[in-house]
Every structure is written in C-alpha cells, then in structure tokens.
C-alpha cells in the first residue's frame, strides 16, 4: 500500500513520533494504523497510548447534580463551530439536555433520543435536536450521556474550560459535609487534568496488563543497552516500568496534583480522617469535547510531503 503524506500527518498527530519514523512504520505495516502505532511503541518512538489527535468537533460538556447529591448526569453535545458552542441558545439547550439525562431511564443514547422531550412532550429528544439544528442553522449532535445514581454515597461534578471537559466523581461515604465535597471536587479536577483510565490497579483488566507488558518486552529487546543483560534483570526492569505505567493511568495511584508528597488514595484517606468520615472513590466519568472525533483541519500535507520526501 502506498504511504501518503496525509497518512504520515495523521500518524504523527496520533503518536507524537517523527515524520520519517511514521513513514517507516506505515510502510512496514502496509498502512495499518493500529499496527503502525504498535511498531512505533516497540521501537520506543511513541507514547504508551494513542494521543487523541486533533480534538475535532466543537461543542459543550455539561453536568448536573440533584436529589441531595445522589443523582448526577453528564452529557456531550456537539456543534460544527466554536462560535455556535458559545451561543447562549445552544448553551441553554445543552443545560436542558443534561437535566433530562438526570431523569432518564434510557440505557443508551439511541433510547435517550427516542424518548419524549420533557419540556414539550409533543416531540422526542431527537425531534427537539432537529428543531434546534433548523433554528441555529448548523449541524449538531447529542453524542453521549452517562447517569450515576449513588446508593451509598454522593456524586460531585467539575467543569473545566467553560465546558471543554466535564467530570463526575462518585464516592462511598455517609458524610455530606462541604469539606468532603470540596475534597471530592479536588479529585474531579485531578481527573480532568491527568485523564486516568481506571480508579485503581484492581480495576485494570489482565488483558491490558499483558498487552502493555508485551510492548515493554519488545522495547527492551530493541534497546542495544540491554543486549548483554540477563533475562531476570530485564524481567525486573519490565515489572518496574509496568508498575510505573499503571500508576499513571490509575487515579488512586497517581501523585495528587496539589501535594506531590501524597497519592490521591492517601489524600482521600487523609480527608476522611480529618472529617471523621469513611470515604472512598467508587467511580469517575470524564468527557472531553470532541475526543476521538475528527474535524476539517488546515491541510499541511504538502509541508509533510516536502519534509518526508513523499
């Protein structure tokens, strides 16, 4: 398969690797992006996870908390331009959507869109969306939602950058003290900033660990500095690197951003003791506007082609 400048550009944005390395990876894997990313990782030329690439769609993430901090919802609604995303009519619509999401029993986004619009039951949510598209004159989409109902604790929310990122954090606790809620909001800010994938290492699937271990083994074998090292030493190196990586993707094992001497787990434990409350993190949800979507971007394929010799 012929490797094009646009393919090199896309892989470069996803991995942060150099253009020539991206070209070589795509050539070696016949243009398969997933295999090319693995190729780069094994050579130590890409980060452990795909970068989101260019965050594509514009829009807004919104949250709501109700029923004594027991029920919460988060939604992402997309629009084509940032101009519309800042429009007060659009922002009001998103607020209405998230309030409906907090009351819904829908299991997925399709079921949610099919239910009656709470503020006008003569239409469905999807029909209300169509009416908003006609009114604003730009394509829009209710992309996703999640609802949390806490049976044994509370939920807090955090919105970053005027709706670019939204977070819900559910905690198991009997306390509804403002100091506890403030601490949980700090945890939500941590989730927004560092984007963990799991609450703790106990939540990490074995398949994920095995996959990452295979990548680390390949990296070690490709490093000339390890050529004469015994297998048991390399195994210890890999175990250490895997443990470090898991700390980065697991919320409770991360260093707490406001006090690097504490992990998030230690911070939560400390807050519980200071407020005479049992406190533990059960779940978090993080939405970032447009993550994983693509939008039309300025074409610099010609620049890539010139530098990569394509």
SVG drawing of the C-alpha trace seen along z (x, -y; Angstrom):
<svg xmlns="http://www.w3.org/2000/svg" viewBox="-48 -34 75 49">
<polyline fill="none" stroke="black" stroke-width="0.4" points="0.0,0.0 1.3,-3.5 2.0,-5.7 0.6,-9.2 1.6,-12.5 -1.8,-12.7 -1.3,-9.2 2.1,-10.3 0.5,-13.5 -2.3,-11.6 0.0,-9.1 2.3,-11.8 -0.5,-13.6 -1.7,-10.4 1.7,-9.4 4.0,-12.4 6.6,-10.4 8.8,-12.0 7.7,-12.1 10.3,-9.8 9.6,-7.3 5.9,-7.5 6.6,-6.9 8.8,-3.9 6.1,-2.4 3.3,-2.8 5.5,-1.2 6.4,1.7 2.7,2.4 1.2,1.8 -0.6,-1.3 -2.4,0.3 -2.6,-2.5 -3.0,-0.2 -0.1,1.9 2.0,-1.2 1.3,-2.5 2.4,0.8 5.5,0.7 6.4,-2.8 5.8,-1.8 8.0,1.2 10.8,-0.9 10.3,-3.3 9.2,-6.1 5.6,-6.6 3.8,-7.1 2.0,-4.3 -1.4,-5.4 -2.6,-6.9 -2.9,-10.7 -6.4,-11.8 -5.1,-13.5 -6.8,-16.8 -9.8,-17.2 -12.3,-17.5 -15.9,-18.6 -16.8,-21.7 -19.5,-21.7 -20.1,-21.6 -19.9,-19.1 -22.4,-19.8 -23.2,-18.2 -26.0,-18.4 -26.3,-17.1 -29.7,-16.6 -31.6,-14.7 -29.1,-15.6 -26.0,-14.8 -27.3,-11.3 -28.1,-11.6 -25.9,-13.1 -25.6,-13.2 -23.1,-14.3 -23.7,-15.0 -21.7,-16.0 -23.5,-17.9 -21.5,-18.8 -21.8,-21.6 -19.8,-22.4 -18.1,-25.6 -16.8,-27.2 -19.0,-30.2 -22.2,-28.2 -20.8,-26.4 -20.5,-29.8 -24.0,-30.8 -26.4,-31.3 -29.3,-29.5 -27.0,-26.4 -25.8,-26.5 -29.3,-26.7 -30.3,-23.7 -27.3,-21.7 -28.4,-22.5 -31.9,-21.2 -30.4,-18.0 -28.4,-17.3 -31.4,-17.9 -33.3,-15.4 -30.4,-12.9 -30.5,-13.1 -34.2,-11.9 -33.9,-9.4 -34.1,-5.6 -32.7,-5.2 -30.0,-2.6 -28.1,-4.2 -28.0,-7.3 -30.4,-5.9 -33.1,-5.2 -32.5,-8.6 -33.0,-10.4 -36.2,-8.4 -37.9,-9.4 -40.2,-12.3 -38.7,-15.8 -39.5,-16.7 -40.2,-20.4 -42.5,-19.6 -43.9,-16.0 -45.3,-16.6 -41.8,-15.8 -39.0,-13.4 -35.5,-14.4 -34.3,-13.7 -37.0,-15.9 -36.1,-18.7 -32.5,-18.4 -33.7,-18.6 -35.6,-21.8 -32.5,-23.3 -30.5,-22.5 -33.1,-24.3 -33.1,-27.2 -29.3,-27.6 -28.5,-26.7 -25.6,-24.3 -25.4,-20.6 -25.5,-19.4 -25.4,-16.1 -26.2,-14.8 -23.2,-12.5 -23.3,-10.7 -24.5,-10.8 -24.0,-9.0 -26.1,-9.0 -24.9,-8.0 -27.3,-7.1 -25.3,-6.7 -26.9,-4.3 -24.3,-4.6 -22.6,-8.0 -22.6,-11.2 -21.6,-12.5 -19.7,-15.7 -19.0,-17.4 -16.4,-19.6 -16.4,-21.6 -13.2,-22.8 -12.5,-25.4 -16.1,-26.6 -17.4,-23.1 -14.5,-21.6 -14.1,-18.9 -16.6,-17.6 -16.1,-15.1 -18.3,-13.3 -16.8,-11.5 -18.9,-9.1 -17.7,-8.4 -18.9,-6.0 -19.5,-7.9 -22.1,-8.7 -20.9,-12.3 -22.4,-15.2 -20.0,-17.7 -18.9,-20.6 -15.3,-19.9 -15.7,-16.3 -17.4,-17.6 -14.7,-20.1 -12.1,-17.4 -14.0,-15.3 -14.1,-18.3 -10.3,-18.4 -10.3,-14.7 -12.5,-15.6 -10.1,-18.3 -7.3,-15.7 -9.4,-13.5 -9.9,-16.5 -6.2,-17.3 -4.5,-13.9 -7.1,-11.8 -6.7,-8.5 -8.3,-5.4 -9.2,-3.4 -9.9,-4.1 -7.3,-1.7 -4.9,1.0 -7.5,3.5 -9.8,2.3 -7.2,2.8 -8.1,5.8 -5.4,8.5 -5.5,8.2 -4.4,4.6 -1.5,5.5 -0.4,8.3 -0.6,6.2 1.5,3.4 4.0,6.0 4.4,7.3 5.1,3.8 7.7,3.2 9.4,6.5 9.7,5.5 11.1,2.1 13.7,3.7 14.8,6.2 15.1,3.3 17.3,1.3 21.0,2.0 21.9,1.2 20.1,4.3 21.9,6.7 24.1,8.3 21.7,8.1 20.4,11.4 16.8,12.3 15.9,11.9 17.3,8.4 15.2,7.4 12.2,9.0 12.7,6.8 13.1,3.8 9.8,4.6 7.9,5.2 9.1,1.8 8.2,0.0 4.7,1.6 4.1,0.7 5.1,-2.9 2.8,-3.0 -0.1,-1.7 0.4,-4.4 0.0,-6.9 -3.3,-5.5 -4.9,-4.7 -6.5,-7.6 -5.8,-6.5 -2.1,-5.6 -1.4,-9.0 0.5,-11.7 -2.0,-14.2 -1.6,-17.4 -1.9,-19.7 0.5,-17.9 3.1,-15.7 4.0,-14.0 0.6,-12.3 -1.1,-9.9 -4.8,-10.5 -5.5,-7.5 -3.6,-9.0 -5.3,-12.3 -8.7,-10.8 -7.8,-8.8 -6.4,-11.9 -9.6,-13.9 -11.7,-11.1 -9.7,-11.1 -9.8,-14.9 -13.6,-14.9 -14.3,-11.7 -15.8,-10.1 -15.4,-6.9 -14.6,-7.9 -13.6,-6.0 -13.7,-6.7 -16.1,-4.3 -16.2,-5.7 -15.5,-8.6 -16.7,-9.7 -14.7,-12.1 -16.0,-13.6 -13.8,-15.9 -15.5,-17.7 -14.8,-16.1 -12.4,-13.5 -12.0,-10.8 -13.8,-12.8 -12.2,-14.4 -12.9,-17.8 -11.7,-19.5 -8.3,-21.0 -5.9,-23.1 -4.1,-21.0 -0.3,-20.8 0.1,-17.6 2.3,-19.5 4.6,-20.5 4.8,-16.9 5.4,-15.7 8.2,-18.1 9.9,-17.2 9.4,-13.4 10.3,-13.2 6.9,-11.8"/>
</svg>
